[in-house]
Amino acid sequence: MADFDQELDASGLNCPLPILRAKKTLNAMSSGQVLHVIATDPGSVKDFDAFAKQTGNELVESKEEGGKFHFLIKKS
């Protein structure tokens, strides 16, 4: 997993909470910073892909590891 500036653990939360928490966290971050999100909701994979496209933020990495989903989102 690449370097990141901030981490958000959204484990146990279901849609749309991981996205809402990520959006709130990204709003407080500076352009170019990277947020690492950890989620357990399988729907979060397509949610974060769509979120990145809609907001213009870059989904740098998306992977599943040990039943958890990890996302790196670079703020635009």
Biopython code that builds the backbone (N, CA, C, O; Angstrom):
import numpy as np
from Bio.PDB.StructureBuilder import StructureBuilder

atoms = [
    (1, "MET", "N", (0.859, -1.180, 0.000)),
    (1, "MET", "CA", (0.000, 0.000, 0.000)),
    (1, "MET", "C", (0.901, 1.236, 0.000)),
    (1, "MET", "O", (1.864, 1.322, 0.762)),
    (2, "ALA", "N", (0.575, 2.160, -0.844)),
    (2, "ALA", "CA", (1.381, 3.375, -1.002)),
    (2, "ALA", "C", (1.274, 4.269, 0.232)),
    (2, "ALA", "O", (0.498, 3.994, 1.148)),
    (3, "ASP", "N", (2.049, 5.322, 0.240)),
    (3, "ASP", "CA", (2.002, 6.281, 1.340)),
    (3, "ASP", "C", (0.675, 7.024, 1.330)),
    (3, "ASP", "O", (0.067, 7.227, 0.279)),
    (4, "PHE", "N", (0.237, 7.423, 2.513)),
    (4, "PHE", "CA", (-0.980, 8.217, 2.615)),
    (4, "PHE", "C", (-0.825, 9.235, 3.740)),
    (4, "PHE", "O", (0.025, 9.081, 4.616)),
    (5, "ASP", "N", (-1.649, 10.267, 3.706)),
    (5, "ASP", "CA", (-1.568, 11.350, 4.682)),
    (5, "ASP", "C", (-2.527, 11.175, 5.851)),
    (5, "ASP", "O", (-2.253, 11.632, 6.961)),
    (6, "GLN", "N", (-3.650, 10.513, 5.598)),
    (6, "GLN", "CA", (-4.655, 10.338, 6.633)),
    (6, "GLN", "C", (-5.357, 9.006, 6.423)),
    (6, "GLN", "O", (-5.464, 8.521, 5.297)),
    (7, "GLU", "N", (-5.842, 8.407, 7.531)),
    (7, "GLU", "CA", (-6.521, 7.122, 7.435)),
    (7, "GLU", "C", (-7.917, 7.229, 8.035)),
    (7, "GLU", "O", (-8.126, 7.882, 9.058)),
    (8, "LEU", "N", (-8.867, 6.571, 7.375)),
    (8, "LEU", "CA", (-10.250, 6.526, 7.845)),
    (8, "LEU", "C", (-10.661, 5.060, 7.912)),
    (8, "LEU", "O", (-10.681, 4.364, 6.896)),
    (9, "ASP", "N", (-10.989, 4.597, 9.115)),
    (9, "ASP", "CA", (-11.445, 3.212, 9.279)),
    (9, "ASP", "C", (-12.968, 3.215, 9.327)),
    (9, "ASP", "O", (-13.574, 3.613, 10.322)),
    (10, "ALA", "N", (-13.568, 2.766, 8.235)),
    (10, "ALA", "CA", (-15.030, 2.710, 8.137)),
    (10, "ALA", "C", (-15.521, 1.269, 8.255)),
    (10, "ALA", "O", (-16.596, 0.933, 7.760)),
    (11, "SER", "N", (-14.737, 0.428, 8.905)),
    (11, "SER", "CA", (-15.099, -0.978, 9.091)),
    (11, "SER", "C", (-16.416, -1.077, 9.866)),
    (11, "SER", "O", (-16.634, -0.367, 10.848)),
    (12, "GLY", "N", (-17.283, -1.971, 9.399)),
    (12, "GLY", "CA", (-18.560, -2.178, 10.069)),
    (12, "GLY", "C", (-19.659, -1.230, 9.626)),
    (12, "GLY", "O", (-20.823, -1.418, 9.981)),
    (13, "LEU", "N", (-19.303, -0.215, 8.855)),
    (13, "LEU", "CA", (-20.303, 0.740, 8.379)),
    (13, "LEU", "C", (-20.814, 0.314, 7.013)),
    (13, "LEU", "O", (-20.049, -0.160, 6.174)),
    (14, "ASN", "N", (-22.106, 0.486, 6.796)),
    (14, "ASN", "CA", (-22.704, 0.144, 5.506)),
    (14, "ASN", "C", (-22.987, 1.403, 4.708)),
    (14, "ASN", "O", (-23.050, 2.507, 5.250)),
    (15, "CYS", "N", (-23.155, 1.210, 3.408)),
    (15, "CYS", "CA", (-23.456, 2.285, 2.474)),
    (15, "CYS", "C", (-24.635, 3.108, 3.002)),
    (15, "CYS", "O", (-25.613, 2.521, 3.465)),
    (16, "PRO", "N", (-24.583, 4.392, 2.954)),
    (16, "PRO", "CA", (-23.568, 5.265, 2.333)),
    (16, "PRO", "C", (-22.542, 5.822, 3.313)),
    (16, "PRO", "O", (-21.787, 6.726, 2.957)),
    (17, "LEU", "N", (-22.498, 5.303, 4.545)),
    (17, "LEU", "CA", (-21.633, 5.901, 5.564)),
    (17, "LEU", "C", (-20.143, 5.944, 5.212)),
    (17, "LEU", "O", (-19.515, 6.971, 5.468)),
    (18, "PRO", "N", (-19.535, 4.890, 4.640)),
    (18, "PRO", "CA", (-18.110, 5.021, 4.293)),
    (18, "PRO", "C", (-17.837, 6.179, 3.324)),
    (18, "PRO", "O", (-16.842, 6.891, 3.465)),
    (19, "ILE", "N", (-18.715, 6.359, 2.352)),
    (19, "ILE", "CA", (-18.552, 7.465, 1.383)),
    (19, "ILE", "C", (-18.726, 8.814, 2.071)),
    (19, "ILE", "O", (-17.941, 9.735, 1.844)),
    (20, "LEU", "N", (-19.747, 8.931, 2.905)),
    (20, "LEU", "CA", (-20.006, 10.199, 3.596)),
    (20, "LEU", "C", (-18.852, 10.580, 4.512)),
    (20, "LEU", "O", (-18.458, 11.745, 4.571)),
    (21, "ARG", "N", (-18.311, 9.599, 5.225)),
    (21, "ARG", "CA", (-17.171, 9.873, 6.113)),
    (21, "ARG", "C", (-15.932, 10.247, 5.296)),
    (21, "ARG", "O", (-15.176, 11.139, 5.680)),
    (22, "ALA", "N", (-15.729, 9.561, 4.171)),
    (22, "ALA", "CA", (-14.588, 9.873, 3.312)),
    (22, "ALA", "C", (-14.706, 11.285, 2.753)),
    (22, "ALA", "O", (-13.725, 12.027, 2.706)),
    (23, "LYS", "N", (-15.909, 11.648, 2.332)),
    (23, "LYS", "CA", (-16.134, 12.988, 1.776)),
    (23, "LYS", "C", (-15.827, 14.061, 2.824)),
    (23, "LYS", "O", (-15.182, 15.065, 2.522)),
    (24, "LYS", "N", (-16.289, 13.842, 4.044)),
    (24, "LYS", "CA", (-16.051, 14.799, 5.128)),
    (24, "LYS", "C", (-14.557, 14.912, 5.429)),
    (24, "LYS", "O", (-14.040, 16.011, 5.627)),
    (25, "THR", "N", (-13.874, 13.777, 5.461)),
    (25, "THR", "CA", (-12.434, 13.772, 5.740)),
    (25, "THR", "C", (-11.664, 14.458, 4.616)),
    (25, "THR", "O", (-10.764, 15.257, 4.875)),
    (26, "LEU", "N", (-12.017, 14.146, 3.362)),
    (26, "LEU", "CA", (-11.335, 14.766, 2.214)),
    (26, "LEU", "C", (-11.533, 16.276, 2.190)),
    (26, "LEU", "O", (-10.628, 17.016, 1.804)),
    (27, "ASN", "N", (-12.712, 16.738, 2.600)),
    (27, "ASN", "CA", (-12.983, 18.175, 2.613)),
    (27, "ASN", "C", (-12.018, 18.928, 3.523)),
    (27, "ASN", "O", (-11.725, 20.100, 3.284)),
    (28, "ALA", "N", (-11.527, 18.266, 4.557)),
    (28, "ALA", "CA", (-10.606, 18.896, 5.499)),
    (28, "ALA", "C", (-9.141, 18.754, 5.073)),
    (28, "ALA", "O", (-8.248, 19.312, 5.711)),
    (29, "MET", "N", (-8.902, 18.008, 3.996)),
    (29, "MET", "CA", (-7.536, 17.761, 3.535)),
    (29, "MET", "C", (-7.152, 18.732, 2.420)),
    (29, "MET", "O", (-8.011, 19.362, 1.801)),
    (30, "SER", "N", (-5.858, 18.839, 2.179)),
    (30, "SER", "CA", (-5.349, 19.710, 1.119)),
    (30, "SER", "C", (-5.267, 18.950, -0.196)),
    (30, "SER", "O", (-5.154, 17.724, -0.215)),
    (31, "SER", "N", (-5.324, 19.693, -1.290)),
    (31, "SER", "CA", (-5.201, 19.115, -2.623)),
    (31, "SER", "C", (-3.876, 18.354, -2.731)),
    (31, "SER", "O", (-2.829, 18.849, -2.313)),
    (32, "GLY", "N", (-3.938, 17.142, -3.298)),
    (32, "GLY", "CA", (-2.743, 16.322, -3.468)),
    (32, "GLY", "C", (-2.508, 15.341, -2.336)),
    (32, "GLY", "O", (-1.712, 14.412, -2.475)),
    (33, "GLN", "N", (-3.194, 15.537, -1.210)),
    (33, "GLN", "CA", (-3.043, 14.600, -0.099)),
    (33, "GLN", "C", (-3.817, 13.320, -0.384)),
    (33, "GLN", "O", (-4.767, 13.323, -1.167)),
    (34, "VAL", "N", (-3.408, 12.227, 0.252)),
    (34, "VAL", "CA", (-4.000, 10.915, 0.005)),
    (34, "VAL", "C", (-4.679, 10.393, 1.269)),
    (34, "VAL", "O", (-4.105, 10.409, 2.358)),
    (35, "LEU", "N", (-5.903, 9.937, 1.095)),
    (35, "LEU", "CA", (-6.689, 9.350, 2.178)),
    (35, "LEU", "C", (-6.745, 7.837, 1.989)),
    (35, "LEU", "O", (-7.058, 7.351, 0.903)),
    (36, "HIS", "N", (-6.440, 7.100, 3.054)),
    (36, "HIS", "CA", (-6.538, 5.629, 3.050)),
    (36, "HIS", "C", (-7.837, 5.276, 3.773)),
    (36, "HIS", "O", (-7.994, 5.570, 4.958)),
    (37, "VAL", "N", (-8.761, 4.647, 3.058)),
    (37, "VAL", "CA", (-10.036, 4.241, 3.642)),
    (37, "VAL", "C", (-10.061, 2.723, 3.775)),
    (37, "VAL", "O", (-9.705, 1.997, 2.846)),
    (38, "ILE", "N", (-10.484, 2.262, 4.941)),
    (38, "ILE", "CA", (-10.661, 0.830, 5.190)),
    (38, "ILE", "C", (-12.157, 0.606, 5.384)),
    (38, "ILE", "O", (-12.780, 1.268, 6.214)),
    (39, "ALA", "N", (-12.734, -0.320, 4.628)),
    (39, "ALA", "CA", (-14.167, -0.604, 4.721)),
    (39, "ALA", "C", (-14.404, -2.105, 4.675)),
    (39, "ALA", "O", (-13.570, -2.862, 4.177)),
    (40, "THR", "N", (-15.552, -2.531, 5.202)),
    (40, "THR", "CA", (-15.913, -3.950, 5.170)),
    (40, "THR", "C", (-17.135, -4.201, 4.298)),
    (40, "THR", "O", (-17.473, -5.355, 4.032)),
    (41, "ASP", "N", (-17.791, -3.158, 3.856)),
    (41, "ASP", "CA", (-18.983, -3.284, 3.012)),
    (41, "ASP", "C", (-18.565, -3.614, 1.577)),
    (41, "ASP", "O", (-17.897, -2.803, 0.935)),
    (42, "PRO", "N", (-18.951, -4.809, 1.052)),
    (42, "PRO", "CA", (-18.562, -5.175, -0.320)),
    (42, "PRO", "C", (-19.038, -4.166, -1.370)),
    (42, "PRO", "O", (-18.416, -4.034, -2.425)),
    (43, "GLY", "N", (-20.115, -3.467, -1.096)),
    (43, "GLY", "CA", (-20.619, -2.461, -2.021)),
    (43, "GLY", "C", (-19.722, -1.241, -2.129)),
    (43, "GLY", "O", (-19.858, -0.437, -3.051)),
    (44, "SER", "N", (-18.807, -1.110, -1.182)),
    (44, "SER", "CA", (-17.930, 0.061, -1.190)),
    (44, "SER", "C", (-16.994, 0.077, -2.389)),
    (44, "SER", "O", (-16.512, 1.144, -2.771)),
    (45, "VAL", "N", (-16.723, -1.080, -2.994)),
    (45, "VAL", "CA", (-15.828, -1.133, -4.155)),
    (45, "VAL", "C", (-16.397, -0.298, -5.296)),
    (45, "VAL", "O", (-15.709, 0.569, -5.835)),
    (46, "LYS", "N", (-17.647, -0.555, -5.664)),
    (46, "LYS", "CA", (-18.252, 0.231, -6.747)),
    (46, "LYS", "C", (-18.584, 1.644, -6.280)),
    (46, "LYS", "O", (-18.554, 2.585, -7.074)),
    (47, "ASP", "N", (-18.901, 1.796, -4.995)),
    (47, "ASP", "CA", (-19.222, 3.123, -4.462)),
    (47, "ASP", "C", (-18.031, 4.077, -4.557)),
    (47, "ASP", "O", (-18.179, 5.222, -4.984)),
    (48, "PHE", "N", (-16.848, 3.598, -4.157)),
    (48, "PHE", "CA", (-15.676, 4.478, -4.189)),
    (48, "PHE", "C", (-15.217, 4.753, -5.615)),
    (48, "PHE", "O", (-14.681, 5.825, -5.894)),
    (49, "ASP", "N", (-15.420, 3.805, -6.516)),
    (49, "ASP", "CA", (-15.102, 4.035, -7.927)),
    (49, "ASP", "C", (-15.993, 5.156, -8.477)),
    (49, "ASP", "O", (-15.513, 6.076, -9.138)),
    (50, "ALA", "N", (-17.281, 5.063, -8.196)),
    (50, "ALA", "CA", (-18.229, 6.091, -8.656)),
    (50, "ALA", "C", (-17.962, 7.422, -7.965)),
    (50, "ALA", "O", (-18.045, 8.476, -8.595)),
    (51, "PHE", "N", (-17.645, 7.382, -6.678)),
    (51, "PHE", "CA", (-17.360, 8.588, -5.904)),
    (51, "PHE", "C", (-16.181, 9.352, -6.508)),
    (51, "PHE", "O", (-16.229, 10.574, -6.650)),
    (52, "ALA", "N", (-15.132, 8.626, -6.857)),
    (52, "ALA", "CA", (-13.947, 9.262, -7.432)),
    (52, "ALA", "C", (-14.292, 9.926, -8.769)),
    (52, "ALA", "O", (-13.866, 11.050, -9.037)),
    (53, "LYS", "N", (-15.061, 9.229, -9.599)),
    (53, "LYS", "CA", (-15.435, 9.793, -10.900)),
    (53, "LYS", "C", (-16.316, 11.027, -10.748)),
    (53, "LYS", "O", (-16.159, 11.993, -11.493)),
    (54, "GLN", "N", (-17.235, 11.005, -9.797)),
    (54, "GLN", "CA", (-18.162, 12.123, -9.612)),
    (54, "GLN", "C", (-17.487, 13.343, -9.004)),
    (54, "GLN", "O", (-17.840, 14.477, -9.328)),
    (55, "THR", "N", (-16.509, 13.115, -8.117)),
    (55, "THR", "CA", (-15.901, 14.235, -7.398)),
    (55, "THR", "C", (-14.618, 14.746, -8.044)),
    (55, "THR", "O", (-14.144, 15.834, -7.718)),
    (56, "GLY", "N", (-14.054, 13.950, -8.968)),
    (56, "GLY", "CA", (-12.805, 14.365, -9.595)),
    (56, "GLY", "C", (-11.579, 13.984, -8.786)),
    (56, "GLY", "O", (-10.451, 14.255, -9.198)),
    (57, "ASN", "N", (-11.795, 13.352, -7.627)),
    (57, "ASN", "CA", (-10.660, 12.844, -6.845)),
    (57, "ASN", "C", (-10.170, 11.560, -7.506)),
    (57, "ASN", "O", (-10.940, 10.858, -8.162)),
    (58, "GLU", "N", (-8.887, 11.259, -7.331)),
    (58, "GLU", "CA", (-8.300, 10.093, -7.994)),
    (58, "GLU", "C", (-8.309, 8.874, -7.079)),
    (58, "GLU", "O", (-7.788, 8.924, -5.964)),
    (59, "LEU", "N", (-8.901, 7.781, -7.551)),
    (59, "LEU", "CA", (-8.837, 6.511, -6.834)),
    (59, "LEU", "C", (-7.509, 5.865, -7.224)),
    (59, "LEU", "O", (-7.405, 5.225, -8.270)),
    (60, "VAL", "N", (-6.505, 6.038, -6.379)),
    (60, "VAL", "CA", (-5.145, 5.597, -6.672)),
    (60, "VAL", "C", (-5.038, 4.077, -6.582)),
    (60, "VAL", "O", (-4.368, 3.443, -7.397)),
    (61, "GLU", "N", (-5.703, 3.502, -5.587)),
    (61, "GLU", "CA", (-5.606, 2.063, -5.378)),
    (61, "GLU", "C", (-6.880, 1.548, -4.727)),
    (61, "GLU", "O", (-7.491, 2.222, -3.898)),
    (62, "SER", "N", (-7.263, 0.351, -5.115)),
    (62, "SER", "CA", (-8.435, -0.318, -4.542)),
    (62, "SER", "C", (-8.099, -1.795, -4.447)),
    (62, "SER", "O", (-7.803, -2.432, -5.458)),
    (63, "LYS", "N", (-8.143, -2.350, -3.227)),
    (63, "LYS", "CA", (-7.829, -3.773, -3.090)),
    (63, "LYS", "C", (-8.576, -4.371, -1.907)),
    (63, "LYS", "O", (-9.027, -3.665, -1.004)),
    (64, "GLU", "N", (-8.690, -5.700, -1.942)),
    (64, "GLU", "CA", (-9.333, -6.438, -0.867)),
    (64, "GLU", "C", (-8.280, -7.298, -0.203)),
    (64, "GLU", "O", (-7.499, -7.977, -0.870)),
    (65, "GLU", "N", (-8.268, -7.260, 1.120)),
    (65, "GLU", "CA", (-7.253, -7.997, 1.863)),
    (65, "GLU", "C", (-7.844, -8.461, 3.185)),
    (65, "GLU", "O", (-8.208, -7.638, 4.026)),
    (66, "GLY", "N", (-7.942, -9.755, 3.374)),
    (66, "GLY", "CA", (-8.436, -10.292, 4.636)),
    (66, "GLY", "C", (-9.866, -9.887, 4.972)),
    (66, "GLY", "O", (-10.186, -9.665, 6.140)),
    (67, "GLY", "N", (-10.723, -9.789, 3.969)),
    (67, "GLY", "CA", (-12.116, -9.425, 4.214)),
    (67, "GLY", "C", (-12.351, -7.938, 4.380)),
    (67, "GLY", "O", (-13.471, -7.507, 4.651)),
    (68, "LYS", "N", (-11.295, -7.151, 4.218)),
    (68, "LYS", "CA", (-11.437, -5.691, 4.295)),
    (68, "LYS", "C", (-11.040, -5.085, 2.957)),
    (68, "LYS", "O", (-10.177, -5.605, 2.249)),
    (69, "PHE", "N", (-11.679, -3.994, 2.634)),
    (69, "PHE", "CA", (-11.418, -3.290, 1.382)),
    (69, "PHE", "C", (-10.613, -2.040, 1.697)),
    (69, "PHE", "O", (-10.944, -1.283, 2.610)),
    (70, "HIS", "N", (-9.555, -1.836, 0.927)),
    (70, "HIS", "CA", (-8.667, -0.693, 1.137)),
    (70, "HIS", "C", (-8.688, 0.195, -0.106)),
    (70, "HIS", "O", (-8.581, -0.280, -1.237)),
    (71, "PHE", "N", (-8.829, 1.487, 0.137)),
    (71, "PHE", "CA", (-8.880, 2.458, -0.948)),
    (71, "PHE", "C", (-7.923, 3.598, -0.653)),
    (71, "PHE", "O", (-7.857, 4.089, 0.474)),
    (72, "LEU", "N", (-7.183, 4.017, -1.671)),
    (72, "LEU", "CA", (-6.356, 5.215, -1.569)),
    (72, "LEU", "C", (-6.966, 6.246, -2.509)),
    (72, "LEU", "O", (-7.070, 6.025, -3.715)),
    (73, "ILE", "N", (-7.365, 7.371, -1.936)),
    (73, "ILE", "CA", (-8.003, 8.433, -2.714)),
    (73, "ILE", "C", (-7.169, 9.692, -2.602)),
    (73, "ILE", "O", (-6.911, 10.189, -1.506)),
    (74, "LYS", "N", (-6.750, 10.204, -3.755)),
    (74, "LYS", "CA", (-5.944, 11.425, -3.800)),
    (74, "LYS", "C", (-6.880, 12.602, -4.051)),
    (74, "LYS", "O", (-7.609, 12.634, -5.043)),
    (75, "LYS", "N", (-6.845, 13.571, -3.134)),
    (75, "LYS", "CA", (-7.724, 14.734, -3.283)),
    (75, "LYS", "C", (-7.282, 15.585, -4.463)),
    (75, "LYS", "O", (-6.096, 15.867, -4.637)),
    (76, "SER", "N", (-8.251, 15.987, -5.265)),
    (76, "SER", "CA", (-7.946, 16.796, -6.453)),
    (76, "SER", "C", (-7.720, 18.256, -6.070)),
    (76, "SER", "O", (-7.452, 19.087, -6.938)),
]
sb = StructureBuilder()
sb.init_structure("model")
sb.init_model(0)
sb.init_chain("A")
sb.init_seg("    ")
for serial, (resi, resn, name, xyz) in enumerate(atoms, 1):
    if name == "N":
        sb.init_residue(resn, " ", resi, " ")
    sb.init_atom(name, np.array(xyz, "f"), 0.0, 1.0, " ", f" {name:<3s}", serial, name[0])
structure = sb.get_structure()
